[in-house]
């Protein structure tokens, strides 16, 4: 019987992983941590609306 895990394996382009390693190093993150950070930013941007204004009027 296997134990449940909070992690999943995914295949990513080697170039993306290398970019994550390079971006993560000065911030003392792992490559996985950097990719998680980028994913979080992407979700925030997508949820802010098509114009990036988050539904604000911009006044």
Backbone as ProteinMPNN parsed JSONL, in Angstrom:
{"seq_chain_A": "XXXXXXXXXXXXXXXXXXXXXXXXXXXXXXXXXXXXXXXXXXXXXXXXXXXXXXXXXXX", "coords_chain_A": {"N_chain_A": [[0.849, -1.188, 0.0], [0.59, 2.187, -0.861], [1.563, 5.353, 0.461], [-0.317, 8.38, 0.667], [0.639, 11.353, -1.093], [1.62, 14.785, -0.999], [2.638, 15.788, -3.249], [3.251, 15.943, -6.771], [4.576, 14.528, -9.72], [5.721, 16.135, -12.611], [6.389, 16.635, -16.092], [8.607, 18.941, -17.339], [9.882, 21.375, -19.634], [13.398, 21.231, -20.149], [14.728, 23.635, -20.45], [13.08, 25.471, -19.12], [13.305, 24.582, -16.482], [16.018, 25.06, -16.088], [16.063, 27.854, -16.33], [14.545, 28.462, -14.087], [16.242, 27.504, -12.062], [18.368, 29.316, -12.332], [17.081, 31.775, -11.805], [16.246, 31.319, -9.223], [18.482, 31.044, -7.606], [19.786, 33.542, -6.56], [17.817, 34.243, -4.779], [17.717, 32.278, -2.981], [16.022, 30.098, -3.315], [14.67, 26.889, -4.189], [14.688, 25.209, -7.398], [12.18, 24.079, -7.808], [10.712, 25.561, -5.931], [10.919, 28.092, -7.09], [9.489, 27.718, -9.469], [6.975, 27.192, -8.393], [6.516, 29.709, -7.267], [6.413, 31.305, -9.597], [4.133, 30.151, -10.734], [2.194, 30.867, -8.866], [2.243, 33.667, -9.163], [1.303, 33.782, -11.784], [-1.319, 32.833, -11.465], [-2.388, 34.914, -9.922], [-2.223, 37.051, -11.713], [-3.892, 36.117, -13.787], [-6.341, 36.03, -12.422], [-6.759, 38.674, -11.978], [-8.012, 39.83, -14.05], [-8.685, 40.53, -17.559], [-7.451, 42.907, -18.37], [-5.598, 43.322, -16.455], [-6.212, 44.988, -14.377], [-7.725, 44.188, -12.299], [-10.398, 44.671, -12.124], [-10.643, 47.217, -11.216], [-11.392, 50.668, -11.558], [-9.374, 52.364, -12.298], [-9.13, 55.005, -11.635]], "CA_chain_A": [[0.0, 0.0, 0.0], [1.381, 3.41, -0.921], [1.037, 6.447, 1.271], [-0.644, 9.555, -0.139], [1.657, 12.394, -1.127], [1.156, 16.123, -1.349], [3.428, 16.191, -4.399], [3.031, 15.226, -8.025], [5.65, 14.699, -10.695], [5.318, 16.619, -13.927], [7.496, 16.835, -17.018], [8.759, 20.332, -17.763], [11.022, 21.547, -20.533], [14.678, 21.414, -19.458], [15.08, 25.057, -20.472], [12.315, 26.132, -18.06], [13.91, 24.198, -15.21], [17.292, 25.781, -15.991], [15.729, 29.257, -16.048], [14.104, 28.506, -12.688], [17.448, 27.38, -11.232], [19.116, 30.58, -12.399], [16.307, 32.82, -11.126], [16.076, 30.964, -7.816], [19.741, 31.078, -6.854], [20.006, 34.726, -5.722], [16.746, 34.35, -3.793], [17.866, 31.098, -2.123], [14.898, 29.184, -3.502], [14.939, 25.738, -5.048], [14.054, 25.343, -8.711], [10.75, 23.797, -7.601], [10.14, 26.715, -5.242], [10.81, 29.186, -8.053], [8.379, 27.408, -10.375], [5.755, 27.422, -7.603], [6.355, 31.161, -7.163], [5.939, 31.772, -10.897], [2.753, 29.677, -10.905], [1.366, 31.712, -8.001], [2.124, 34.958, -9.836], [0.433, 33.588, -12.947], [-2.721, 32.763, -11.001], [-2.791, 36.258, -9.503], [-2.416, 37.854, -12.921], [-5.096, 35.64, -14.475], [-7.532, 36.387, -11.66], [-6.91, 40.12, -11.907], [-8.832, 40.257, -15.177], [-7.99, 40.58, -18.855], [-6.639, 44.117, -18.517], [-4.651, 43.386, -15.358], [-6.606, 46.009, -13.424], [-8.471, 43.575, -11.197], [-11.75, 45.217, -12.071], [-10.607, 48.598, -10.713], [-11.706, 51.654, -12.594], [-8.159, 53.042, -12.687], [-9.214, 56.445, -11.322]], "C_chain_A": [[0.888, 1.244, 0.0], [0.73, 4.48, -0.054], [0.741, 7.637, 0.37], [0.459, 10.607, -0.03], [1.018, 13.724, -1.488], [1.884, 16.653, -2.576], [3.059, 15.354, -5.603], [4.216, 15.501, -8.937], [5.063, 15.175, -12.008], [6.566, 16.76, -14.793], [7.476, 18.286, -17.472], [9.921, 20.422, -18.736], [12.299, 21.833, -19.737], [15.058, 22.889, -19.409], [14.337, 25.836, -19.384], [12.92, 25.825, -16.693], [15.234, 24.934, -15.025], [17.052, 27.257, -15.683], [15.302, 29.419, -14.593], [15.303, 28.405, -11.753], [18.215, 28.697, -11.173], [18.397, 31.7, -11.656], [16.234, 32.575, -9.628], [17.327, 31.196, -6.99], [19.93, 32.333, -6.009], [18.967, 34.883, -4.601], [16.747, 33.183, -2.814], [16.608, 30.221, -2.128], [15.41, 27.965, -4.265], [14.313, 26.011, -6.413], [12.55, 25.094, -8.588], [10.057, 24.974, -6.922], [9.959, 27.898, -6.171], [9.649, 28.957, -9.006], [7.047, 27.582, -9.66], [5.468, 28.914, -7.494], [5.82, 31.729, -8.477], [4.493, 31.357, -11.127], [1.791, 30.525, -10.078], [1.164, 33.082, -8.645], [1.188, 34.864, -11.044], [-1.034, 33.527, -12.566], [-3.22, 34.143, -10.597], [-3.09, 37.12, -10.729], [-3.691, 37.422, -13.654], [-6.366, 36.045, -13.749], [-7.753, 37.884, -11.559], [-7.708, 40.67, -13.088], [-8.006, 40.414, -16.435], [-7.112, 41.813, -19.032], [-5.639, 44.278, -17.39], [-5.034, 44.38, -14.28], [-7.398, 45.452, -12.269], [-9.873, 44.138, -11.052], [-11.798, 46.641, -11.543], [-10.841, 49.553, -11.883], [-10.471, 52.4, -13.07], [-8.162, 54.533, -12.41], [-8.141, 56.866, -10.365]], "O_chain_A": [[1.835, 1.332, 0.782], [-0.486, 4.503, 0.132], [1.47, 7.879, -0.592], [1.122, 10.727, 1.0], [0.009, 13.778, -2.191], [1.765, 17.832, -2.909], [2.616, 14.212, -5.48], [4.787, 16.591, -8.916], [4.032, 14.676, -12.459], [7.665, 16.977, -14.283], [6.453, 18.792, -17.932], [10.85, 19.618, -18.664], [12.275, 22.591, -18.767], [15.648, 23.344, -18.429], [14.898, 26.757, -18.791], [13.032, 26.712, -15.846], [15.54, 25.386, -13.921], [17.761, 27.845, -14.865], [15.658, 30.402, -13.943], [15.38, 29.131, -10.762], [18.651, 29.133, -10.107], [19.032, 32.488, -10.954], [16.168, 33.524, -8.846], [17.241, 31.509, -5.803], [20.217, 32.206, -4.819], [19.209, 35.568, -3.607], [15.893, 33.099, -1.931], [16.192, 29.685, -1.101], [16.459, 28.017, -4.907], [13.509, 26.93, -6.564], [11.745, 25.806, -9.187], [8.944, 25.342, -7.296], [8.975, 28.63, -6.068], [8.907, 29.887, -9.32], [6.087, 28.069, -10.256], [4.319, 29.34, -7.612], [4.889, 32.534, -8.477], [3.706, 32.138, -11.663], [0.701, 30.862, -10.539], [0.047, 33.6, -8.671], [0.381, 35.762, -11.286], [-1.889, 34.092, -13.248], [-4.358, 34.503, -10.9], [-4.093, 37.832, -10.767], [-4.476, 38.265, -14.089], [-7.366, 36.37, -14.388], [-8.809, 38.327, -11.108], [-8.039, 41.855, -13.113], [-6.776, 40.43, -16.386], [-6.128, 41.767, -19.77], [-4.9, 45.262, -17.359], [-4.259, 44.601, -13.35], [-7.714, 46.188, -11.334], [-10.463, 44.082, -9.973], [-12.879, 47.219, -11.43], [-10.518, 49.257, -13.033], [-10.501, 53.012, -14.137], [-7.29, 55.255, -12.895], [-8.067, 58.038, -9.998]]}, "name": "protein", "num_of_chains": 1, "seq": "XXXXXXXXXXXXXXXXXXXXXXXXXXXXXXXXXXXXXXXXXXXXXXXXXXXXXXXXXXX"}
